[in-house]
Amino acid sequence: MEKSGKTAKFNLHPIELVVSKKFSANELREIRILIQLNLELINASWDEYFN
């Protein structure tokens, strides 16, 4: 994820932060929650695009 010069990379299985630059702890927590809430959609979109 990139936003306003901030960068974060998460693995999805399991959901874990790989690297982050300039995101606050609260922002990273919000991103993690969004990933958890949308994981099925993320996986389905990935599979549709790459398969």
C-alpha positions as CSV (number, residue, x, y, z in Angstrom):
1,M,0.0,0.0,0.0
2,E,1.2,3.5,-0.8
3,K,-0.3,6.8,0.2
4,S,1.2,10.3,0.5
5,G,4.8,9.0,0.6
6,K,3.9,6.3,3.1
7,T,4.5,2.6,2.3
8,A,3.3,-0.6,3.9
9,K,3.5,-4.2,2.7
10,F,1.5,-7.0,4.2
11,N,1.6,-10.8,3.6
12,L,-1.9,-12.2,3.4
13,H,-1.5,-15.8,4.6
14,P,-1.1,-15.2,7.5
15,I,-1.8,-11.5,7.6
16,E,1.4,-9.9,8.8
17,L,3.2,-6.7,8.3
18,V,6.4,-7.1,6.2
19,V,7.6,-3.5,6.0
20,S,6.3,-0.1,6.8
21,K,7.6,3.4,6.2
22,K,6.0,6.5,7.7
23,F,2.6,4.9,8.7
24,S,1.7,5.3,12.3
25,A,0.8,2.3,14.5
26,N,-2.9,3.3,14.4
27,E,-2.8,3.5,10.6
28,L,-1.2,0.1,10.3
29,R,-3.8,-1.3,12.7
30,E,-6.6,0.2,10.5
31,I,-5.0,-1.3,7.4
32,R,-4.7,-4.7,9.0
33,I,-8.4,-4.6,10.0
34,L,-9.4,-3.6,6.4
35,I,-7.4,-6.5,5.1
36,Q,-9.1,-8.9,7.5
37,L,-12.6,-7.6,6.6
38,N,-11.9,-7.9,2.9
39,L,-9.7,-10.9,2.6
40,E,-12.2,-13.0,0.7
41,L,-12.7,-10.2,-1.9
42,I,-8.9,-9.7,-2.1
43,N,-8.3,-13.4,-2.7
44,A,-11.1,-13.7,-5.2
45,S,-9.9,-10.7,-7.2
46,W,-6.3,-12.0,-7.2
47,D,-7.5,-15.4,-8.5
48,E,-9.7,-13.8,-11.1
49,Y,-6.9,-11.6,-12.4
50,F,-4.1,-14.2,-12.4
51,N,-6.0,-17.4,-13.3
